[in-house]
Amino acid sequence: MAEKLLEIKNVSKIFRIGGMLMGKKLVAVDDVSLDIDSDRPVILAIVGESGCGKSTLCKMILRMHTPDGGTIKLLGHDYADRKGYDPKQFRLDVQPIYQNPYESFSMRKTVDTYLYNTALRLGICKSRAEADKVVDETLHSVGMSLQVVKGKYPTQFSGGELQRISIARALITRPKLIIADEPVAAIDASMKMNIVNLFKDLKEQYKVSFIYITHDLSTAYYVSDYIATLYRGGLIEYGPAKVLMDDPAHPYTELLMNAVPRVGDKWKESEAMPDMEEKEYAITYCKFAPRCPYATEECRKDKPPLTSFGSERKVRCYHALVK
C-alpha cells in the first residue's frame, strides 16, 4: 500500500473560553480522522457552517495549532516527532492560500518581492536570473505573467488577480499539498469559477493535492474529488463529492445540500442553524440529535461510530445505517 500523503487520526483541539478558574472548555475539533493518498492528486473539500472546526483543523495541518489529541502525519512523518521535523522541507511540501488576498501582501511592498523571496530563500533558485524564469513560468500557469506583475503593489490588482498571484506564490515550491482556506470568499462572483477551475487544472499540471475549505457548497460539488462534512467539531460524513452531495447519508449533510441550489450561493442563516451554544459542543452523544428529525433514544444515549457506508464512504449516524 502506498504511503499516505496526509494522515489525520483521532485529532482533537480544545480551547478554553474565559478565565482559568471559571472558564469553560470548547472542543473545537473532536476526534477527526481523514487521509489523502499519495499515489494521485485529489481535491478534498472540508465543508460546514462557521464554527464547525474546519479552519482549526487546517491550522493544525499547517502547524499553526498543536493538536491536544491524536496524530497528524505528512508522508509518514509524525508531526509530534520534533527531531525529525525539517521546517524548510515542510514549507516546500505544504503551502497555504488564505481567504483575503489583500491580507497576504503588505501594501508597502510590490507583489513580485514575495514571489522572488519564496524562490530564493527556500532554495528553489540559486540566482535572480533563475528566479525570473521560475516565477514567470508559475505566473503563466495561473493566467498572469512577470511582465504584468513586476513592480506593482497589491492595490493595483483586483481581488481575483491578487488571489491568482497568491496561488502562484504557493506553487513556486512545487508543493505536495495546498491548504486553501475559503479562497473564493472575498472574490467577485464572476471570478469564483475561474479560480475554482484553476484549482482543477493545477491539480493535474503540478500533481498537487488541495484541501479546499469552504461553505460555498456548489463550488465544492464542482471542484472536489472528496467532501468531508464537519458539525460542531466532528466529522459526520465523508465520501466522493458527487455521490455524497447527490445522495447524502447524514441528515445534516442533506440539509446543507437542499439549502444551496446554485453556484455562489451559501446556505441561509436560518437553515444553517448558527446557534453556537457551548452545550452542543459538550454533548457526548450525537451532537446533531437535538435538531435531527430522525433522532431516537439511541442517538441521545451514545455517540454513533464513524462507519463505512458503501465504497469509500463513511458516516457518523445511526439513522443512515438503517435507511
C-alpha positions as CSV (number, residue, x, y, z in Angstrom):
1,M,0.0,0.0,0.0
2,A,1.3,3.5,-1.0
3,E,2.3,5.8,1.8
4,K,-0.3,8.4,2.7
5,L,0.4,12.0,1.7
6,L,-1.6,13.2,4.8
7,E,-2.9,11.1,7.6
8,I,-5.1,12.6,10.3
9,K,-6.0,10.2,13.1
10,N,-8.4,10.9,16.0
11,V,-7.3,14.6,16.1
12,S,-8.8,16.9,18.7
13,K,-8.3,20.6,19.6
14,I,-9.6,22.1,22.8
15,F,-9.8,25.9,23.6
16,R,-10.5,27.4,26.9
17,I,-13.2,30.2,27.0
18,G,-13.0,32.7,29.8
19,G,-10.6,32.7,32.8
20,M,-8.6,29.8,34.2
21,L,-10.9,29.3,37.2
22,M,-14.4,30.0,35.8
23,G,-13.6,29.3,32.1
24,K,-15.1,26.5,30.1
25,K,-13.6,24.2,27.5
26,L,-14.6,24.2,23.9
27,V,-13.8,21.1,21.8
28,A,-13.3,22.9,18.5
29,V,-12.1,19.7,16.7
30,D,-13.4,16.4,18.1
31,D,-11.8,13.1,17.2
32,V,-11.4,13.7,13.5
33,S,-9.8,11.2,11.2
34,L,-9.1,11.8,7.5
35,D,-6.4,10.9,5.0
36,I,-5.2,11.7,1.5
37,D,-3.3,9.1,-0.6
38,S,0.0,10.0,-2.2
39,D,-0.5,8.0,-5.4
40,R,-2.7,10.5,-7.2
41,P,-3.6,14.2,-6.6
42,V,-7.0,15.0,-5.3
43,I,-9.1,17.9,-4.0
44,L,-10.7,17.3,-0.6
45,A,-13.3,19.8,0.4
46,I,-14.0,20.4,4.1
47,V,-17.4,21.9,4.4
48,G,-19.6,23.1,7.3
49,E,-21.1,26.2,8.8
50,S,-19.0,28.8,10.6
51,G,-17.6,27.4,13.9
52,C,-17.7,23.8,12.8
53,G,-13.9,23.4,13.2
54,K,-12.8,23.3,9.6
55,S,-10.3,26.2,9.8
56,T,-9.0,25.0,13.2
57,L,-8.3,21.6,11.6
58,C,-6.4,23.1,8.8
59,K,-4.4,25.3,11.1
60,M,-3.3,22.1,12.8
61,I,-2.3,20.7,9.4
62,L,-0.3,23.9,8.8
63,R,1.3,23.6,12.3
64,M,-0.2,26.8,13.4
65,H,-2.0,24.9,16.2
66,T,-0.8,21.9,18.1
67,P,-3.4,19.0,18.5
68,D,-4.5,18.2,22.0
69,G,-5.1,14.6,21.0
70,G,-4.5,12.3,18.1
71,T,-1.8,12.4,15.4
72,I,-1.1,14.1,12.1
73,K,1.4,12.6,9.6
74,L,2.8,14.0,6.4
75,L,4.3,11.4,4.1
76,G,4.7,9.1,7.2
77,H,6.4,11.7,9.4
78,D,4.6,12.3,12.7
79,Y,4.1,16.0,13.5
80,A,4.9,15.2,17.1
81,D,8.4,14.0,16.1
82,R,10.3,17.2,16.7
83,K,13.7,15.6,16.0
84,G,12.5,14.6,12.5
85,Y,10.8,17.9,11.7
86,D,12.5,19.9,9.0
87,P,10.9,23.4,8.8
88,K,12.3,24.2,5.4
89,Q,11.1,20.9,3.9
90,F,7.7,21.4,5.4
91,R,7.3,24.8,3.8
92,L,8.3,23.2,0.5
93,D,5.8,20.4,0.8
94,V,2.8,22.3,2.3
95,Q,1.6,25.8,1.2
96,P,-1.4,27.9,2.3
97,I,-3.8,30.1,0.3
98,Y,-5.8,32.4,2.5
99,Q,-9.3,33.9,2.2
100,N,-8.5,37.6,1.6
101,P,-5.5,38.0,-0.8
102,Y,-5.1,41.6,0.3
103,E,-4.2,40.5,3.8
104,S,-1.5,38.2,2.3
105,F,0.6,41.0,1.0
106,S,1.9,44.2,2.5
107,M,0.7,47.4,0.9
108,R,4.2,48.7,1.1
109,K,5.9,46.0,-0.9
110,T,5.5,45.1,-4.6
111,V,3.9,41.6,-5.0
112,D,6.9,40.3,-7.0
113,T,9.0,40.7,-3.9
114,Y,7.1,37.9,-2.3
115,L,7.5,35.6,-5.3
116,Y,11.2,36.2,-5.5
117,N,11.7,35.7,-1.7
118,T,9.9,32.4,-1.9
119,A,12.0,31.2,-4.9
120,L,15.3,32.3,-3.4
121,R,15.0,31.9,0.3
122,L,13.7,28.4,0.1
123,G,16.4,27.4,-2.3
124,I,14.2,26.8,-5.3
125,C,16.5,29.0,-7.3
126,K,20.2,29.9,-6.9
127,S,20.2,33.3,-8.7
128,R,17.9,36.1,-9.6
129,A,18.0,35.2,-13.3
130,E,16.9,31.6,-12.5
131,A,14.2,33.0,-10.2
132,D,12.9,35.2,-13.1
133,K,12.3,32.1,-15.2
134,V,10.6,30.1,-12.4
135,V,8.4,33.0,-11.2
136,D,7.3,33.8,-14.8
137,E,6.5,30.2,-15.6
138,T,4.5,29.8,-12.4
139,L,2.6,33.1,-13.0
140,H,1.8,31.9,-16.6
141,S,0.2,28.8,-15.1
142,V,-2.3,30.9,-13.3
143,G,-3.0,33.2,-16.2
144,M,-0.6,36.0,-15.2
145,S,3.0,37.0,-16.2
146,L,6.1,38.5,-14.6
147,Q,5.8,41.4,-17.1
148,V,2.4,42.2,-15.8
149,V,3.1,41.7,-12.1
150,K,6.6,43.1,-11.7
151,G,7.0,46.4,-9.8
152,K,3.3,46.6,-8.9
153,Y,1.6,46.9,-5.5
154,P,-1.3,44.8,-4.2
155,T,-3.8,47.7,-4.7
156,Q,-3.0,47.7,-8.4
157,F,-4.7,44.4,-8.8
158,S,-8.3,43.1,-8.5
159,G,-9.1,40.6,-5.8
160,G,-9.2,37.8,-8.4
161,E,-5.9,38.8,-9.9
162,L,-4.3,39.0,-6.5
163,Q,-5.6,35.6,-5.5
164,R,-4.0,34.2,-8.7
165,I,-0.7,35.7,-7.6
166,S,-1.2,34.1,-4.1
167,I,-1.7,30.7,-5.8
168,A,1.4,31.2,-8.0
169,R,3.4,32.0,-4.8
170,A,2.2,28.8,-3.3
171,L,3.1,26.8,-6.4
172,I,6.7,28.1,-6.7
173,T,7.8,25.5,-4.1
174,R,6.2,22.7,-6.1
175,P,4.3,21.6,-3.0
176,K,2.6,18.2,-2.5
177,L,-0.3,19.8,-0.6
178,I,-2.0,23.2,-0.7
179,I,-4.4,24.3,2.0
180,A,-6.9,26.8,0.6
181,D,-9.0,28.4,3.3
182,E,-12.1,29.9,1.8
183,P,-10.1,31.1,-1.3
184,V,-13.0,32.5,-3.2
185,A,-15.0,34.1,-0.3
186,A,-13.6,37.6,-0.9
187,I,-13.7,37.4,-4.7
188,D,-16.4,38.8,-7.0
189,A,-19.0,36.1,-8.0
190,S,-17.9,36.5,-11.7
191,M,-14.4,35.4,-10.8
192,K,-15.2,32.5,-8.4
193,M,-15.5,29.8,-11.0
194,N,-12.3,31.0,-12.7
195,I,-10.4,30.3,-9.5
196,V,-12.2,27.0,-8.9
197,N,-11.4,25.9,-12.5
198,L,-7.8,26.9,-11.9
199,F,-7.6,24.5,-8.9
200,K,-8.7,21.6,-11.1
201,D,-6.2,22.4,-13.8
202,L,-3.3,22.9,-11.4
203,K,-4.1,19.6,-9.6
204,E,-3.2,17.8,-12.8
205,Q,-0.5,20.1,-14.1
206,Y,1.5,20.1,-10.8
207,K,0.3,16.8,-9.3
208,V,-0.6,18.7,-6.2
209,S,-3.4,17.8,-3.8
210,F,-5.7,20.5,-2.3
211,I,-7.6,20.8,0.9
212,Y,-10.4,23.2,0.0
213,I,-12.1,24.8,3.0
214,T,-15.5,26.3,2.0
215,H,-19.1,26.9,2.8
216,D,-19.8,27.5,-0.9
217,L,-21.2,24.0,-1.4
218,S,-21.9,24.3,-5.1
219,T,-18.2,25.1,-5.8
220,A,-17.3,22.2,-3.5
221,Y,-19.5,19.9,-5.6
222,Y,-17.9,21.2,-8.8
223,V,-14.2,21.1,-7.9
224,S,-13.8,18.4,-5.3
225,D,-13.0,14.7,-5.6
226,Y,-14.0,14.1,-2.0
227,I,-16.0,16.0,0.6
228,A,-15.8,15.9,4.4
229,T,-18.7,17.4,6.4
230,L,-18.0,18.8,9.8
231,Y,-20.6,19.6,12.5
232,R,-19.7,21.1,15.9
233,G,-16.1,20.0,15.6
234,G,-16.8,16.4,14.5
235,L,-16.6,14.6,11.1
236,I,-20.1,13.4,10.4
237,E,-19.8,12.3,6.7
238,Y,-17.1,11.7,4.1
239,G,-17.1,10.4,0.6
240,P,-16.8,11.0,-3.1
241,A,-18.1,14.5,-3.8
242,K,-20.7,13.7,-6.5
243,V,-22.0,10.6,-4.5
244,L,-22.2,12.4,-1.2
245,M,-24.0,15.5,-2.5
246,D,-26.4,13.7,-4.8
247,D,-27.3,11.2,-2.1
248,P,-26.3,12.5,1.4
249,A,-26.4,9.8,4.1
250,H,-26.4,12.2,7.1
251,P,-29.5,14.3,7.8
252,Y,-27.3,17.4,8.4
253,T,-25.5,17.0,5.0
254,E,-28.9,16.6,3.4
255,L,-30.0,19.9,5.0
256,L,-26.9,21.7,3.6
257,M,-27.4,20.2,0.1
258,N,-31.0,21.3,0.0
259,A,-30.1,24.8,1.1
260,V,-27.7,25.6,-1.8
261,P,-29.3,25.5,-5.3
262,R,-26.6,27.2,-7.4
263,V,-23.0,28.3,-7.8
264,G,-22.0,31.1,-5.4
265,D,-24.9,30.7,-3.0
266,K,-24.4,29.9,0.6
267,W,-26.9,28.4,3.0
268,K,-29.2,30.9,4.7
269,E,-28.5,31.6,8.3
270,S,-31.9,30.2,9.4
271,E,-31.2,26.9,7.6
272,A,-27.6,26.8,8.7
273,M,-28.6,26.8,12.4
274,P,-25.9,29.3,13.5
275,D,-26.7,28.9,17.2
276,M,-23.3,28.4,18.8
277,E,-24.4,27.2,22.2
278,E,-21.5,25.8,24.2
279,K,-23.6,22.9,25.4
280,E,-23.8,21.5,21.9
281,Y,-20.1,21.1,21.7
282,A,-20.1,19.4,25.1
283,I,-22.6,16.7,24.1
284,T,-21.2,13.2,24.4
285,Y,-23.9,11.6,22.3
286,C,-24.8,12.6,18.7
287,K,-24.3,16.4,18.6
288,F,-26.9,16.7,15.9
289,A,-29.6,14.8,17.8
290,P,-31.2,17.8,19.4
291,R,-32.1,19.1,15.9
292,C,-32.4,15.9,13.9
293,P,-35.9,14.8,12.8
294,Y,-34.8,11.2,12.8
295,A,-33.2,11.1,16.2
296,T,-34.1,8.2,18.5
297,E,-33.3,7.3,22.1
298,E,-30.2,5.6,20.9
299,C,-29.0,8.8,19.3
300,R,-29.4,10.7,22.6
301,K,-27.6,8.0,24.5
302,D,-24.4,7.2,22.6
303,K,-22.2,8.8,20.0
304,P,-22.5,7.0,16.7
305,P,-19.3,5.4,15.4
306,L,-17.8,6.6,12.1
307,T,-18.8,3.6,10.0
308,S,-18.1,2.6,6.4
309,F,-21.1,3.2,4.2
310,G,-20.6,1.7,0.8
311,S,-17.4,2.1,-1.2
312,E,-15.2,5.0,0.0
313,R,-18.0,6.5,2.2
314,K,-18.1,7.0,5.9
315,V,-20.9,8.4,8.1
316,R,-21.5,9.0,11.8
317,C,-25.2,8.4,12.1
318,Y,-27.4,5.6,13.4
319,H,-30.2,6.7,11.0
320,A,-28.0,6.5,7.9
321,L,-27.0,2.9,8.7
322,V,-30.6,1.7,8.5
323,K,-32.3,3.9,5.9
